[in-house]
Amino acid sequence: MPDLILASASPRRAELLLQIGLKFHVQPADIDETPASLETPEHYVERLAREKALCVAREHPEKLVLGSDTSVIHNEEILGKPETPEQAVAMLQALSGSTHQVLTAVALAHNKECWSRVVVTDVTFRELEAEEIRAYVASGEPMDKAGGYGIQGLGGIFVSSIKGSYSAVVGLPLQETAVLLAQAGHPVNQYWPSTKESQR
């Protein structure tokens, strides 16, 4: 595989790539993430994932570059990362006892070409107590996460059900990422280690 670059500073995305046996470099992309006027959430996350991948790929045209973006949608509103503890509390109060959508796009750029996929996952929260919302916000975990929670962290106890891709909610849809790499001629399983016994 040509050198793989993850165009994201997210430690969660890096952990997911390591989980499927990939080696890569990290080079976050610097792009404007402002939603366009009348832009749908699906178009927004896909556009950002593609722009991130293409931004870094322009510097490294010979390498494969993965970009990704995640948005939490509740009542047709995009919930970004909370900027204050008060915003985090408000987001969690809104998500309490309801179902929201997590939209995650992944894009793979190489030699000026770019392929992308969007994954939609339904996540349902149980009713949250005011005290646990305060404790969760005080932990600091919500502050760098879309929608104000991390399903793979402390916030996992709030989730009563999930319909769709768990890894996409964490930040990177692994199945779709593997498909894009395979379509580019680099199936993930080619890079998995094997024991000597399995090689006989």
C-alpha positions in Angstrom: 0.0 0.0 0.0 1.3 3.5 -0.7 1.8 5.5 2.5 -1.6 6.2 4.1 -2.3 9.6 5.7 -5.2 10.2 8.1 -6.3 13.8 7.5 -7.6 14.2 11.0 -6.3 14.9 14.5 -9.0 12.7 16.1 -7.5 10.0 18.3 -10.6 8.0 17.9 -10.2 7.7 14.2 -6.6 6.8 14.6 -7.6 4.0 17.0 -10.1 2.7 14.6 -7.6 2.5 11.8 -5.1 0.7 14.1 -7.9 -1.7 15.0 -8.1 -2.9 11.4 -4.4 -3.4 11.1 -3.4 -0.3 9.1 -0.2 1.8 9.4 -0.5 5.5 8.7 0.7 9.0 9.3 -1.4 11.8 10.7 -1.7 15.1 9.0 -4.8 17.1 10.0 -6.4 19.2 7.2 -7.0 22.9 7.7 -10.3 23.7 6.0 -13.2 26.0 6.5 -16.0 23.9 8.2 -18.7 26.5 7.9 -22.0 25.0 6.5 -23.1 26.4 3.2 -26.4 28.1 2.9 -29.3 25.6 2.6 -26.8 22.7 2.6 -28.2 19.4 3.8 -26.4 17.6 6.7 -25.6 14.7 4.3 -24.0 17.0 1.8 -22.2 18.9 4.5 -20.4 15.9 6.1 -19.5 14.4 2.7 -18.2 17.8 1.4 -16.0 18.2 4.5 -14.6 14.7 4.4 -13.7 15.2 0.7 -12.2 18.6 1.3 -10.1 17.3 4.1 -8.8 14.4 2.0 -8.1 16.5 -1.1 -6.5 19.3 0.9 -3.8 16.9 2.2 -3.6 14.9 -1.0 -2.6 18.0 -2.9 0.6 18.0 -0.8 1.1 14.2 -1.2 -0.4 13.2 -4.6 1.4 9.8 -4.5 -0.1 8.8 -1.2 -3.6 7.6 -0.1 -5.4 10.2 2.1 -8.4 9.4 4.3 -10.7 12.3 5.4 -13.7 11.9 7.6 -16.4 14.1 9.2 -19.1 13.4 11.7 -22.2 15.4 12.5 -25.0 14.7 15.0 -28.5 15.6 13.8 -31.4 16.2 16.2 -34.7 17.5 14.9 -33.0 18.4 11.6 -30.4 20.6 13.4 -26.7 20.0 13.2 -25.2 19.7 16.7 -21.5 20.5 16.5 -18.9 20.4 19.2 -20.0 22.4 22.3 -18.0 25.5 22.8 -19.0 25.9 26.5 -20.1 23.6 29.3 -23.5 25.3 29.1 -23.8 24.3 25.4 -22.9 20.7 26.3 -25.6 20.6 29.0 -28.2 21.9 26.5 -27.2 19.4 23.9 -27.5 16.5 26.3 -30.8 17.7 27.6 -32.1 17.8 24.0 -30.8 14.3 23.2 -32.2 12.8 26.4 -35.0 10.3 25.8 -35.0 10.7 22.1 -33.5 9.3 18.9 -30.9 11.3 16.8 -28.9 10.6 13.7 -25.2 10.4 13.5 -23.9 11.1 9.9 -20.3 10.2 9.2 -18.6 10.6 5.8 -15.4 9.0 4.8 -13.4 10.0 1.7 -10.3 8.5 0.1 -8.1 10.7 -2.1 -5.3 9.6 -4.4 -3.8 11.1 -7.5 -6.4 13.9 -7.7 -9.2 11.4 -7.5 -11.6 11.1 -4.5 -14.2 8.6 -3.5 -16.6 8.9 -0.6 -19.4 7.3 1.3 -21.9 8.6 3.9 -23.2 6.5 6.7 -26.3 7.3 8.8 -26.8 5.7 12.2 -29.8 6.1 14.5 -28.8 6.5 18.2 -31.4 6.5 21.0 -30.7 7.9 24.4 -32.5 6.9 27.6 -33.9 9.7 29.8 -30.9 11.4 31.5 -30.9 12.7 35.0 -29.8 16.3 35.5 -27.2 15.2 38.0 -25.5 12.8 35.6 -25.6 15.4 32.8 -23.7 17.8 35.1 -21.2 15.1 36.1 -20.6 14.1 32.5 -20.0 17.7 31.4 -17.7 18.2 34.4 -15.6 15.2 33.2 -14.7 17.3 30.1 -15.4 14.4 27.8 -18.2 16.2 25.8 -16.2 19.2 24.8 -14.4 17.9 21.7 -17.2 15.7 20.4 -20.0 16.3 18.0 -23.3 16.3 19.8 -21.5 16.6 23.1 -20.9 12.9 23.9 -18.6 10.0 23.1 -20.3 6.6 22.7 -16.9 4.9 23.2 -16.3 6.7 26.5 -18.3 7.6 29.6 -21.2 8.7 27.4 -21.8 5.1 26.3 -24.0 4.6 29.4 -26.6 7.0 27.9 -27.2 4.9 24.8 -30.2 2.6 25.0 -30.0 1.4 21.4 -28.2 1.9 18.1 -29.2 1.1 14.6 -26.4 1.2 12.1 -22.6 1.4 12.3 -21.1 1.7 15.8 -17.7 2.7 14.4 -19.3 5.5 12.4 -20.7 6.9 15.6 -17.2 6.8 17.1 -15.9 8.7 14.1 -15.0 6.4 11.1 -17.2 3.7 9.4 -14.8 0.8 9.2 -16.7 -1.3 6.7 -17.0 1.6 4.2 -13.4 2.6 4.8 -12.3 -0.9 3.9 -14.5 -0.8 0.8 -12.9 2.4 -0.4 -9.4 1.1 0.1 -10.3 -2.2 -1.7 -11.8 -0.2 -4.6 -8.5 1.7 -4.8 -6.6 -1.6 -5.1 -5.5 -1.9 -1.5 -7.7 -4.4 0.4 -7.1 -4.1 4.1 -6.7 -7.8 4.7 -3.6 -7.9 2.6 -1.8 -6.0 5.4 -2.9 -8.2 8.2 -0.2 -10.3 10.0 -0.4 -14.1 9.7 1.1 -16.8 11.9 3.6 -19.3 10.5 1.1 -22.0 11.0 -1.5 -20.4 8.8 1.1 -20.0 6.0 1.8 -23.7 5.8 
